[in-house]
Amino acid sequence: MLTVATFITRQCLGWVLGAFKVSYVAEIVKDVAGYVGQLFNELKDYADWIVGSRGSLGDFSACLLLLQLLVRARQLYEDIVYFLTVLMMEGAIRAAARIYMVDADRQLIDSLAEKGLVHSVTADNAKSVLEAEAAKIYERWVAFRDEFRNALQDVERLKEEALSHILDKYTELGCGGVLAV
């Protein structure tokens, strides 16, 4: 069994990636990383903005919105990790099936099924199970991407409202000319 595990460890990733169309998974991971980086940059900008403006309600609302998006990004990241785990486990099942020349290693399948990673997977239906998991991940990614774009528009609106609020306060204090300069 140790020999099988060693073989799976060495061969599984390359074999799985070669067997399935998973290029869009790498694309999703890249996009998520980019979005998370953008979110952190936005948060830094808002932290500077809050310090400079002494914190208006709009600023804090924008920060809260960005933090909520970060939580969603982390959930999506965990979903992707789960999907990649399914990829690896499916590859392990296929590799075991090839070694033992049986439909699949029942003990391995039962063990994975107990952990909730796979559901009655065999060498015949593993591809469809994997594709179903991929479809779920992709749907959630599209929903998150759309929500992210909409939220950034909300953040810009909140920023404009915060700036308008500050300008109004300065105008009330008779400092409008200073700001205009």
MDTraj code that builds the backbone (N, CA, C; nanometers):
import mdtraj as md
import numpy as np

residues = "MET LEU THR VAL ALA THR PHE ILE THR ARG GLN CYS LEU GLY TRP VAL LEU GLY ALA PHE LYS VAL SER TYR VAL ALA GLU ILE VAL LYS ASP VAL ALA GLY TYR VAL GLY GLN LEU PHE ASN GLU LEU LYS ASP TYR ALA ASP TRP ILE VAL GLY SER ARG GLY SER LEU GLY ASP PHE SER ALA CYS LEU LEU LEU LEU GLN LEU LEU VAL ARG ALA ARG GLN LEU TYR GLU ASP ILE VAL TYR PHE LEU THR VAL LEU MET MET GLU GLY ALA ILE ARG ALA ALA ALA ARG ILE TYR MET VAL ASP ALA ASP ARG GLN LEU ILE ASP SER LEU ALA GLU LYS GLY LEU VAL HIS SER VAL THR ALA ASP ASN ALA LYS SER VAL LEU GLU ALA GLU ALA ALA LYS ILE TYR GLU ARG TRP VAL ALA PHE ARG ASP GLU PHE ARG ASN ALA LEU GLN ASP VAL GLU ARG LEU LYS GLU GLU ALA LEU SER HIS ILE LEU ASP LYS TYR THR GLU LEU GLY CYS GLY GLY VAL LEU ALA VAL".split()
xyz = np.array([
    [0.0832, -0.1196, 0.0000],
    [0.0000, 0.0000, 0.0000],
    [0.0869, 0.1250, 0.0000],
    [0.2040, 0.1181, 0.0649],
    [0.2954, 0.2321, 0.0664],
    [0.3459, 0.2612, -0.0744],
    [0.3713, 0.1541, -0.1504],
    [0.4163, 0.1709, -0.2889],
    [0.3099, 0.2409, -0.3715],
    [0.1844, 0.2024, -0.3509],
    [0.0726, 0.2661, -0.4213],
    [0.0659, 0.4141, -0.3859],
    [0.0780, 0.4445, -0.2574],
    [0.0719, 0.5843, -0.2132],
    [0.1850, 0.6660, -0.2742],
    [0.3040, 0.6066, -0.2790],
    [0.4190, 0.6760, -0.3382],
    [0.3948, 0.7035, -0.4857],
    [0.3424, 0.6030, -0.5551],
    [0.3131, 0.6188, -0.6973],
    [0.2098, 0.7294, -0.7190],
    [0.1036, 0.7280, -0.6372],
    [-0.0026, 0.8277, -0.6498],
    [0.0528, 0.9678, -0.6253],
    [0.1360, 0.9788, -0.5218],
    [0.1945, 1.1090, -0.4903],
    [0.2750, 1.1628, -0.6072],
    [0.3545, 1.0751, -0.6715],
    [0.4411, 1.1181, -0.7817],
    [0.3618, 1.1490, -0.9076],
    [0.2621, 1.0669, -0.9394],
    [0.1971, 1.0723, -1.0698],
    [0.0635, 1.1452, -1.0737],
    [0.0001, 1.1582, -0.9596],
    [-0.1420, 1.1962, -0.9595],
    [-0.1677, 1.3332, -1.0220],
    [-0.0941, 1.4360, -0.9775],
    [-0.1253, 1.5718, -1.0215],
    [-0.1132, 1.5865, -1.1725],
    [0.0013, 1.5428, -1.2269],
    [0.0203, 1.5548, -1.3715],
    [-0.0824, 1.4756, -1.4492],
    [-0.1164, 1.3573, -1.3992],
    [-0.2133, 1.2723, -1.4683],
    [-0.3516, 1.3357, -1.4695],
    [-0.3924, 1.3871, -1.3546],
    [-0.5257, 1.4478, -1.3448],
    [-0.5351, 1.5711, -1.4332],
    [-0.4336, 1.6590, -1.4242],
    [-0.4364, 1.7806, -1.5046],
    [-0.4357, 1.7489, -1.6531],
    [-0.3715, 1.6399, -1.6897],
    [-0.3707, 1.6016, -1.8298],
    [-0.5023, 1.5415, -1.8737],
    [-0.5738, 1.4795, -1.7818],
    [-0.6954, 1.4074, -1.8175],
    [-0.8186, 1.4970, -1.8250],
    [-0.8153, 1.6095, -1.7575],
    [-0.9340, 1.6943, -1.7517],
    [-0.9036, 1.8367, -1.7944],
    [-1.0060, 1.9054, -1.8408],
    [-0.9909, 2.0458, -1.8801],
    [-1.0056, 2.1313, -1.7542],
    [-0.8942, 2.1665, -1.6942],
    [-0.8993, 2.2430, -1.5692],
    [-0.8266, 2.3762, -1.5830],
    [-0.8034, 2.4184, -1.7077],
    [-0.7310, 2.5443, -1.7277],
    [-0.8068, 2.6605, -1.6643],
    [-0.9416, 2.6546, -1.6684],
    [-1.0184, 2.7647, -1.6120],
    [-1.0073, 2.7689, -1.4597],
    [-0.9708, 2.6563, -1.3969],
    [-0.9492, 2.6574, -1.2522],
    [-0.8299, 2.7463, -1.2189],
    [-0.7225, 2.7294, -1.2963],
    [-0.6049, 2.8149, -1.2761],
    [-0.6416, 2.9613, -1.3004],
    [-0.7277, 2.9841, -1.3991],
    [-0.7719, 3.1211, -1.4299],
    [-0.8498, 3.1791, -1.3126],
    [-0.9368, 3.0972, -1.2533],
    [-1.0150, 3.1428, -1.1380],
    [-0.9233, 3.1767, -1.0213],
    [-0.8264, 3.0872, -0.9931],
    [-0.7337, 3.1117, -0.8826],
    [-0.6588, 3.2426, -0.9051],
    [-0.6158, 3.2657, -1.0276],
    [-0.5435, 3.3893, -1.0618],
    [-0.6340, 3.5112, -1.0409],
    [-0.7598, 3.5016, -1.0870],
    [-0.8527, 3.6139, -1.0709],
    [-0.8825, 3.6413, -0.9245],
    [-0.9033, 3.5337, -0.8472],
    [-0.9319, 3.5516, -0.7046],
    [-0.8142, 3.6197, -0.6362],
    [-0.6925, 3.5746, -0.6678],
    [-0.5741, 3.6359, -0.6082],
    [-0.5672, 3.7841, -0.6441],
    [-0.5981, 3.8160, -0.7702],
    [-0.5971, 3.9558, -0.8128],
    [-0.7015, 4.0385, -0.7410],
    [-0.8209, 3.9807, -0.7258],
    [-0.9285, 4.0532, -0.6582],
    [-0.8980, 4.0745, -0.5107],
    [-0.8416, 3.9718, -0.4469],
    [-0.8073, 3.9868, -0.3056],
    [-0.7015, 4.0953, -0.2887],
    [-0.6032, 4.0966, -0.3797],
    [-0.5023, 4.2019, -0.3756],
    [-0.5648, 4.3391, -0.3943],
    [-0.6601, 4.3485, -0.4869],
    [-0.7286, 4.4760, -0.5113],
    [-0.8091, 4.5184, -0.3885],
    [-0.8712, 4.4206, -0.3241],
    [-0.9487, 4.4516, -0.2034],
    [-0.8580, 4.5063, -0.0935],
    [-0.7429, 4.4448, -0.0758],
    [-0.6506, 4.4937, 0.0270],
    [-0.6032, 4.6352, -0.0051],
    [-0.5770, 4.6605, -0.1338],
    [-0.5367, 4.7959, -0.1728],
    [-0.6474, 4.8962, -0.1448],
    [-0.7723, 4.8566, -0.1756],
    [-0.8861, 4.9449, -0.1476],
    [-0.8984, 4.9706, 0.0027],
    [-0.8800, 4.8641, 0.0817],
    [-0.8892, 4.8798, 0.2271],
    [-0.7814, 4.9747, 0.2794],
    [-0.6616, 4.9635, 0.2245],
    [-0.5524, 5.0527, 0.2646],
    [-0.5875, 5.1972, 0.2292],
    [-0.6402, 5.2159, 0.1077],
    [-0.6802, 5.3506, 0.0654],
    [-0.7860, 5.4073, 0.1600],
    [-0.8826, 5.3223, 0.1971],
    [-0.9889, 5.3710, 0.2847],
    [-0.9392, 5.3964, 0.4260],
    [-0.8422, 5.3165, 0.4692],
    [-0.7847, 5.3418, 0.6015],
    [-0.7173, 5.4785, 0.6025],
    [-0.6413, 5.5080, 0.4954],
    [-0.5785, 5.6400, 0.4846],
    [-0.6841, 5.7498, 0.4772],
    [-0.7898, 5.7240, 0.4016],
    [-0.8977, 5.8211, 0.3836],
    [-0.9669, 5.8506, 0.5164],
    [-0.9916, 5.7442, 0.5932],
    [-1.0594, 5.7610, 0.7221],
    [-0.9730, 5.8420, 0.8176],
    [-0.8434, 5.8098, 0.8203],
    [-0.7531, 5.8853, 0.9072],
    [-0.7513, 6.0326, 0.8669],
    [-0.7489, 6.0558, 0.7361],
    [-0.7436, 6.1938, 0.6882],
    [-0.8722, 6.2706, 0.7117],
    [-0.9855, 6.2017, 0.7025],
    [-1.1140, 6.2718, 0.7151],
    [-1.1780, 6.2536, 0.8522],
    [-1.1057, 6.1864, 0.9393],
    [-1.1546, 6.1553, 1.0744],
    [-1.2758, 6.0639, 1.0731],
    [-1.2965, 5.9968, 0.9639],
    [-1.3954, 5.8892, 0.9595],
    [-1.5396, 5.9313, 0.9520],
    [-1.5948, 5.9325, 0.8318],
    [-1.7385, 5.9567, 0.8168],
    [-1.8103, 5.8230, 0.8114],
    [-1.9425, 5.8282, 0.8202],
    [-2.0228, 5.7056, 0.8160],
    [-2.0037, 5.6333, 0.6832],
    [-1.9958, 5.7109, 0.5734],
    [-1.9771, 5.6495, 0.4422],
    [-1.8468, 5.5736, 0.4337],
    [-1.7407, 5.6278, 0.4942],
    [-1.6110, 5.5610, 0.4923],
    [-1.6177, 5.4262, 0.5633],
    [-1.6789, 5.4255, 0.6812],
    [-1.6888, 5.3012, 0.7571],
    [-1.7779, 5.2001, 0.6855],
    [-1.8827, 5.2495, 0.6199],
    [-1.9698, 5.1597, 0.5427],
    [-1.8921, 5.0957, 0.4293],
    [-1.8071, 5.1747, 0.3623],
    [-1.7268, 5.1222, 0.2524],
    [-1.6300, 5.0165, 0.3039],
    [-1.5667, 5.0436, 0.4168],
    [-1.4732, 4.9466, 0.4748],
    [-1.5445, 4.8163, 0.5109],
    [-1.6633, 4.8297, 0.5683],
    [-1.7399, 4.7112, 0.6060],
    [-1.7732, 4.6288, 0.4823],
    [-1.8123, 4.6984, 0.3757],
    [-1.8448, 4.6299, 0.2518],
    [-1.7236, 4.5545, 0.1981],
    [-1.6082, 4.6180, 0.2022],
    [-1.4854, 4.5544, 0.1540],
    [-1.4472, 4.4344, 0.2397],
    [-1.4656, 4.4472, 0.3704],
    [-1.4351, 4.3349, 0.4589],
    [-1.5274, 4.2167, 0.4316],
    [-1.6546, 4.2472, 0.4040],
    [-1.7479, 4.1407, 0.3703],
    [-1.7052, 4.0699, 0.2419],
    [-1.6555, 4.1483, 0.1464],
    [-1.6074, 4.0886, 0.0221],
    [-1.4857, 3.9996, 0.0465],
    [-1.3997, 4.0408, 0.1383],
    [-1.2831, 3.9586, 0.1713],
    [-1.3263, 3.8245, 0.2299],
    [-1.4296, 3.8282, 0.3131],
    [-1.4823, 3.7039, 0.3700],
    [-1.5344, 3.6147, 0.2579],
    [-1.6085, 3.6748, 0.1621],
    [-1.6594, 3.5974, 0.0493],
    [-1.5461, 3.5404, -0.0348],
    [-1.4408, 3.6217, -0.0529],
    [-1.3257, 3.5752, -0.1301],
    [-1.2611, 3.4548, -0.0618],
    [-1.2533, 3.4604, 0.0698],
    [-1.1947, 3.3472, 0.1431],
    [-1.2823, 3.2230, 0.1276],
    [-1.4152, 3.2408, 0.1331],
    [-1.5043, 3.1262, 0.1148],
    [-1.4856, 3.0651, -0.0235],
    [-1.4738, 3.1531, -0.1225],
    [-1.4535, 3.1049, -0.2581],
    [-1.3207, 3.0300, -0.2692],
    [-1.2176, 3.0842, -0.2056],
    [-1.0857, 3.0196, -0.2051],
    [-1.0968, 2.8796, -0.1450],
    [-1.1714, 2.8678, -0.0350],
    [-1.1881, 2.7371, 0.0288],
    [-1.2630, 2.6412, -0.0634],
    [-1.3601, 2.6937, -0.1393],
    [-1.4315, 2.6105, -0.2356],
    [-1.3367, 2.5586, -0.3431],
    [-1.2468, 2.6463, -0.3879],
    [-1.1514, 2.6060, -0.4910],
    [-1.0565, 2.4992, -0.4372],
    [-1.0124, 2.5180, -0.3135],
    [-0.9255, 2.4174, -0.2518],
    [-0.9989, 2.2837, -0.2430],
    [-1.1275, 2.2889, -0.2062],
    [-1.2079, 2.1662, -0.1995],
    [-1.2142, 2.1001, -0.3373],
    [-1.2366, 2.1820, -0.4403],
    [-1.2442, 2.1294, -0.5755],
    [-1.1127, 2.0630, -0.6161],
    [-1.0024, 2.1291, -0.5857],
    [-0.8714, 2.0712, -0.6191],
    [-0.8469, 1.9430, -0.5401],
    [-0.9003, 1.9388, -0.4174],
    [-0.8897, 1.8155, -0.3382],
    [-0.9652, 1.7029, -0.4070],
    [-1.0845, 1.7345, -0.4577],
    [-1.1617, 1.6344, -0.5317],
    [-1.0835, 1.5890, -0.6544],
    [-1.0195, 1.6848, -0.7228],
    [-0.9349, 1.6498, -0.8376],
    [-0.8305, 1.5460, -0.7985],
    [-0.7606, 1.5761, -0.6889],
    [-0.6526, 1.4879, -0.6457],
    [-0.7061, 1.3519, -0.6027],
    [-0.8171, 1.3529, -0.5297],
    [-0.8719, 1.2271, -0.4817],
    [-0.9228, 1.1421, -0.5973],
    [-0.9856, 1.2082, -0.6956],
    [-1.0332, 1.1347, -0.8123],
    [-0.9156, 1.0723, -0.8852],
    [-0.8051, 1.1488, -0.8951],
    [-0.6854, 1.0962, -0.9591],
    [-0.6296, 0.9773, -0.8831],
    [-0.6363, 0.9854, -0.7508],
    [-0.5877, 0.8747, -0.6680],
    [-0.6699, 0.7494, -0.6931],
    [-0.7998, 0.7657, -0.7062],
    [-0.8869, 0.6510, -0.7332],
    [-0.8537, 0.5896, -0.8681],
    [-0.8381, 0.6758, -0.9698],
    [-0.8053, 0.6246, -1.1031],
    [-0.6703, 0.5526, -1.1022],
    [-0.5715, 0.6134, -1.0330],
    [-0.4393, 0.5525, -1.0264],
    [-0.4472, 0.4161, -0.9572],
    [-0.5211, 0.4106, -0.8467],
    [-0.5367, 0.2846, -0.7745],
    [-0.6056, 0.1819, -0.8631],
    [-0.7060, 0.2274, -0.9400],
    [-0.7781, 0.1349, -1.0284],
    [-0.6850, 0.0766, -1.1341],
    [-0.5960, 0.1600, -1.1870],
    [-0.5029, 0.1112, -1.2884],
    [-0.4051, 0.0098, -1.2296],
    [-0.3588, 0.0386, -1.1071],
    [-0.2615, -0.0506, -1.0436],
    [-0.3243, -0.1868, -1.0133],
    [-0.4440, -0.1840, -0.9557],
    [-0.5077, -0.3091, -0.9149],
    [-0.5861, -0.3743, -1.0285],
    [-0.6012, -0.3007, -1.1415],
    [-0.6749, -0.3514, -1.2568],
    [-0.8148, -0.3977, -1.2162],
    [-0.8800, -0.3150, -1.1370],
    [-1.0186, -0.3395, -1.0998],
    [-1.0942, -0.2106, -1.1266],
    [-1.2270, -0.2161, -1.1093],
    [-1.3072, -0.0960, -1.1362],
    [-1.2588, 0.0208, -1.0529],
    [-1.2299, -0.0017, -0.9266],
    [-1.1701, 0.0999, -0.8393],
    [-1.1367, 0.0334, -0.7072],
    [-1.0517, 0.0994, -0.6324],
    [-1.0143, 0.0465, -0.5013],
    [-1.1289, 0.0766, -0.4049],
    [-1.2104, -0.0255, -0.3742],
    [-1.3312, -0.0038, -0.2938],
    [-1.2975, 0.0550, -0.1571],
    [-1.1895, 0.0117, -0.0969],
    [-1.1540, 0.0617, 0.0360],
    [-1.1252, 0.2120, 0.0305],
    [-1.0516, 0.2544, -0.0715],
    [-1.0201, 0.3962, -0.0870],
    [-1.1472, 0.4762, -0.1119],
    [-1.2329, 0.4247, -0.1996],
    [-1.3575, 0.4944, -0.2310],
    [-1.4448, 0.5077, -0.1068],
    [-1.4589, 0.3968, -0.0330],
    [-1.5418, 0.4003, 0.0873],
    [-1.4869, 0.5003, 0.1883],
    [-1.3557, 0.5033, 0.2018],
    [-1.2922, 0.5962, 0.2949],
    [-1.3195, 0.7404, 0.2555],
    [-1.3071, 0.7712, 0.1265],
    [-1.3313, 0.9073, 0.0784],
    [-1.4784, 0.9448, 0.0911],
    [-1.5657, 0.8482, 0.0631],
    [-1.7092, 0.8733, 0.0724],
    [-1.7491, 0.9049, 0.2169],
    [-1.6877, 0.8337, 0.3117],
    [-1.7164, 0.8597, 0.4527],
    [-1.6775, 1.0020, 0.4912],
    [-1.5709, 1.0532, 0.4310],
    [-1.5250, 1.1884, 0.4604],
    [-1.6027, 1.2942, 0.3805],
    [-1.6918, 1.2483, 0.2948],
    [-1.7721, 1.3424, 0.2177],
    [-1.7003, 1.4016, 0.0979],
    [-1.5824, 1.3486, 0.0646],
    [-1.5063, 1.4042, -0.0480],
    [-1.5585, 1.3551, -0.1821],
    [-1.6057, 1.2327, -0.1852],
    [-1.6603, 1.1779, -0.3091],
    [-1.7884, 1.1022, -0.2750],
    [-1.8675, 1.0775, -0.3777],
    [-1.9940, 1.0086, -0.3573],
    [-2.0026, 0.8904, -0.4537],
    [-1.9795, 0.7727, -0.4039],
    [-1.9876, 0.6501, -0.4835],
    [-1.9105, 0.6638, -0.6147],
    [-1.7876, 0.7092, -0.6053],
    [-1.7079, 0.7298, -0.7257],
    [-1.6450, 0.5984, -0.7709],
    [-1.6507, 0.5745, -0.9006],
    [-1.5794, 0.4617, -0.9595],
    [-1.4952, 0.5162, -1.0743],
    [-1.4125, 0.4324, -1.1308],
    [-1.3294, 0.4763, -1.2429],
    [-1.4153, 0.5185, -1.3613],
    [-1.5373, 0.4655, -1.3709],
    [-1.6246, 0.4990, -1.4842],
    [-1.6943, 0.6334, -1.4668],
    [-1.7416, 0.6604, -1.3446],
    [-1.8201, 0.7831, -1.3281],
    [-1.7421, 0.8968, -1.2641],
    [-1.6132, 0.8758, -1.2373],
    [-1.5352, 0.9788, -1.1683],
    [-1.5305, 1.1084, -1.2475],
    [-1.5182, 1.0989, -1.3806],
    [-1.5081, 1.2190, -1.4627],
    [-1.6352, 1.3038, -1.4504],
    [-1.7523, 1.2386, -1.4523],
    [-1.8772, 1.3153, -1.4428],
    [-1.8927, 1.3780, -1.3044],
    [-1.8481, 1.3049, -1.1998],
    [-1.8531, 1.3612, -1.0645],
    [-1.7645, 1.4843, -1.0566],
    [-1.6452, 1.4732, -1.1122],
    [-1.5514, 1.5848, -1.1120],
    [-1.6083, 1.7042, -1.1882],
    [-1.6645, 1.6787, -1.3050],
    [-1.7195, 1.7872, -1.3864],
    [-1.8349, 1.8558, -1.3143],
    [-1.9152, 1.7785, -1.2395],
    [-2.0244, 1.8377, -1.1635],
    [-1.9705, 1.9300, -1.0552],
    [-1.8639, 1.8862, -0.9866],
    [-1.8019, 1.9704, -0.8843],
    [-1.7466, 2.0984, -0.9472],
    [-1.6824, 2.0826, -1.0627],
    [-1.6257, 2.1983, -1.1317],
    [-1.7342, 2.2974, -1.1701],
    [-1.8476, 2.2466, -1.2167],
    [-1.9578, 2.3342, -1.2568],
    [-2.0095, 2.4151, -1.1375],
    [-2.0201, 2.3491, -1.0218],
    [-2.0668, 2.4196, -0.9015],
    [-1.9708, 2.5314, -0.8635],
    [-1.8408, 2.4993, -0.8664],
    [-1.7396, 2.5995, -0.8327],
    [-1.7476, 2.7159, -0.9297],
    [-1.7624, 2.6870, -1.0580],
    [-1.7639, 2.7932, -1.1580],
    [-1.8866, 2.8830, -1.1398],
    [-2.0005, 2.8241, -1.1103],
    [-2.1218, 2.9033, -1.0877],
    [-2.1036, 2.9982, -0.9692],
    [-2.0429, 2.9466, -0.8627],
    [-2.0205, 3.0313, -0.7454],
    [-1.9198, 3.1406, -0.7762],
    [-1.8212, 3.1080, -0.8589],
    [-1.7220, 3.2080, -0.8980],
    [-1.7881, 3.3210, -0.9773],
    [-1.8727, 3.2865, -1.0743],
    [-1.9399, 3.3886, -1.1554],
    [-2.0250, 3.4778, -1.0662],
    [-2.0976, 3.4165, -0.9720],
    [-2.1810, 3.4953, -0.8807],
    [-2.0955, 3.5896, -0.7972],
    [-1.9829, 3.5392, -0.7467],
    [-1.8948, 3.6236, -0.6659],
    [-1.8372, 3.7370, -0.7503],
    [-1.7940, 3.7049, -0.8727],
    [-1.7341, 3.8062, -0.9597],
    [-1.8325, 3.9201, -0.9867],
    [-1.9579, 3.8830, -1.0151],
    [-2.0596, 3.9851, -1.0405],
    [-2.0862, 4.0675, -0.9147],
    [-2.0934, 3.9994, -0.8006],
    [-2.1171, 4.0703, -0.6754],
    [-2.0008, 4.1642, -0.6446],
    [-1.8803, 4.1176, -0.6728],
    [-1.7612, 4.1994, -0.6483],
    [-1.7671, 4.3275, -0.7306],
    [-1.7998, 4.3151, -0.8584],
    [-1.8057, 4.4327, -0.9454],
    [-1.9136, 4.5304, -0.8988],
    [-2.0298, 4.4767, -0.8619],
    [-2.1369, 4.5635, -0.8121],
    [-2.0964, 4.6327, -0.6823],
    [-2.0276, 4.5576, -0.5958],
    [-1.9869, 4.6137, -0.4672],
    [-1.8846, 4.7249, -0.4856],
    [-1.7944, 4.7092, -0.5829],
    [-1.6977, 4.8156, -0.6075],
    [-1.7675, 4.9441, -0.6515],
    [-1.8761, 4.9300, -0.7280],
    [-1.9544, 5.0479, -0.7660],
    [-2.0165, 5.1113, -0.6417],
    [-2.0661, 5.0271, -0.5504],
    [-2.1219, 5.0790, -0.4251],
    [-2.0147, 5.1501, -0.3432],
    [-1.8943, 5.0929, -0.3431],
    [-1.7844, 5.1540, -0.2688],
    [-1.7524, 5.2922, -0.3252],
    [-1.7490, 5.3036, -0.4570],
    [-1.7227, 5.4340, -0.5195],
    [-1.8318, 5.5341, -0.4839],
    [-1.9570, 5.4859, -0.4831],
    [-2.0683, 5.5751, -0.4463],
    [-2.0532, 5.6224, -0.3020],
    [-2.0180, 5.5285, -0.2123],
    [-1.9988, 5.5650, -0.0721],
    [-1.8842, 5.6651, -0.0559],
    [-1.7818, 5.6468, -0.1352],
    [-1.6680, 5.7383, -0.1288],
    [-1.7100, 5.8796, -0.1706],
    [-1.7879, 5.8847, -0.2799],
    [-1.8354, 6.0152, -0.3279],
    [-1.9263, 6.0809, -0.2247],
    [-2.0125, 6.0004, -0.1613],
    [-2.1013, 6.0550, -0.0586],
    [-2.0207, 6.1075, 0.0601],
    [-1.9153, 6.0321, 0.0966],
    [-1.8318, 6.0756, 0.2083],
    [-1.7620, 6.2066, 0.1745],
    [-1.7098, 6.2179, 0.0522],
    [-1.6424, 6.3403, 0.0097],
    [-1.7402, 6.4568, 0.0061],
    [-1.8597, 6.4307, -0.0447],
    [-1.9616, 6.5354, -0.0498],
    [-1.9970, 6.5832, 0.0904],
    [-2.0061, 6.4877, 0.1835],
    [-2.0385, 6.5214, 0.3222],
    [-1.9294, 6.6116, 0.3817],
    [-1.8042, 6.5765, 0.3537],
    [-1.6925, 6.6560, 0.4061],
    [-1.6934, 6.7955, 0.3443],
    [-1.7166, 6.8039, 0.2136],
    [-1.7222, 6.9337, 0.1467],
    [-1.8328, 7.0205, 0.2047],
    [-1.9478, 6.9594, 0.2315],
    [-2.0589, 7.0339, 0.2915],
    [-2.0197, 7.0894, 0.4275],
    [-1.9504, 7.0068, 0.5069],
    [-1.9080, 7.0514, 0.6398],
    [-1.8097, 7.1680, 0.6296],
    [-1.7144, 7.1569, 0.5363],
    [-1.6176, 7.2655, 0.5180],
    [-1.6875, 7.3925, 0.4706],
    [-1.7883, 7.3761, 0.3833],
    [-1.8623, 7.4923, 0.3331],
    [-1.9366, 7.5601, 0.4468],
    [-1.9977, 7.4787, 0.5333],
    [-2.0678, 7.5345, 0.6489],
    [-1.9743, 7.6144, 0.7383],
    [-1.8505, 7.5683, 0.7469],
    [-1.7522, 7.6370, 0.8303],
    [-1.6865, 7.7541, 0.7587],
    [-1.7275, 7.7775, 0.6316],
    [-1.6707, 7.8897, 0.5565],
    [-1.5332, 7.8598, 0.5011],
    [-1.5018, 7.7287, 0.4803],
    [-1.3687, 7.6918, 0.4317],
    [-1.3722, 7.6462, 0.2865],
    [-1.4840, 7.6696, 0.2169],
    [-1.4971, 7.6231, 0.0789],
    [-1.3895, 7.6768, -0.0111],
    [-1.3518, 7.8058, 0.0084],
    [-1.2491, 7.8656, -0.0768],
    [-1.1155, 7.7980, -0.0609],
    [-1.0846, 7.7525, 0.0588],
    [-0.9574, 7.6849, 0.0833],
    [-0.9535, 7.5530, 0.0091],
    [-1.0679, 7.4798, 0.0130],
    [-1.0727, 7.3512, -0.0557],
    [-1.0644, 7.3695, -0.2064],
    [-1.1304, 7.4738, -0.2557],
    [-1.1297, 7.4976, -0.3998],
    [-0.9890, 7.5231, -0.4492],
    [-0.9071, 7.5889, -0.3679],
    [-0.7683, 7.6149, -0.4064],
    [-0.6933, 7.4835, -0.4084],
])
top = md.Topology()
chain = top.add_chain()
for i, resn in enumerate(residues, 1):
    res = top.add_residue(resn, chain, resSeq=i)
    for name in ("N", "CA", "C"):
        top.add_atom(name, md.element.get_by_symbol(name[0]), res)
traj = md.Trajectory(xyz[None], top)
